[in-house]
Amino acid sequence: MSGYTVGQLARLAGVTVRTLHHYDEVGLLSPGGRTRAGYRRYDDAELDRLQQILFYRELGFPLEEIAAILDDRSVSPTEHLRRQRELIGDRIRKLEDLAAAVERAMEARTLGIQLTPEEKFEVFGKDYQENWEDEAEQRWGDTDAWKQSQAKTSTYTKADWERIKAETDAVNDALVAAFTAGAAPDSPEAMDAAEQHRGHIGLNFYECAPQMHRCLGDMYVADERFTATYEQLAPGLAGWLRDAIHANADRQEQS
């Protein structure tokens, strides 16, 4: 006799014999026939139905609802497949969202930033991108500056980050004011603004020696993303700030 025994079907589908017995008892999946000895015998139609059952079970549907779905004669096999594709798409999107949430939590723990994703965007603005955190760790994770920054920021609360954001805005305002007033990069006004910038970093993140500050100034011009940040404040500010940082570093090293 062709078809599958209950044991063969169970192994093929990756379920237990007890599960198949239960499906038979509740009328969800009954065998297409029985042997002369009374043993269940399943054919390809039951195999197809079992695949459908297991699909909906994987998505969390209760057995009663699965039975109603599969027994609805108004729905064609093609419609079932179309619905399954939509359900799979929904599941994929939910899993991707979950994976992203886990990744954000891992990044936050690594960086010591005790903020939710919503709070990060609230504090740092709509242009903030969380992948910057991962890139920062890749670029500077082995440096003493990174370790100092991680140690400090691990204790910061949302209120601390709001304070730091306000201080950052004040530093940027001072830079813009000196720049738009026409101060030369090596003028006292420009160098004082650059020193305020360096002090802000040292106070809140890591020790920023003049030479370290020079490197940051160069990066503000070399990395287009940093350049864009300062150019949004005032066109030409990025290059001017780099020059002011260099001039201030010279002043600090000579003093």
Secondary structure, 3 states (H helix, E strand, C coil): CCCEEHHHHHHHHCCCHHHHHHHHHCCCCCCCEECCCCCEEECHHHHHHHHHHHHHHHCCCCHHHHHHHHCCCCCCHHHHHHHHHHHHHHHHHHHHHHHHHHHHHHHHHHHCCCCCHHHHHHHHCCCCCCHHHHHHHHHHCCCHHHHHHHHHHCCCCHHHHHHHHHHHHHHHHHHHHHHHCCCCCCCHHHHHHHHHHHHHHHHHCCCCCHHHHHHHHHHHHHCHHHHHHHHHHCCCHHHHHHHHHHHHHHHHHHC
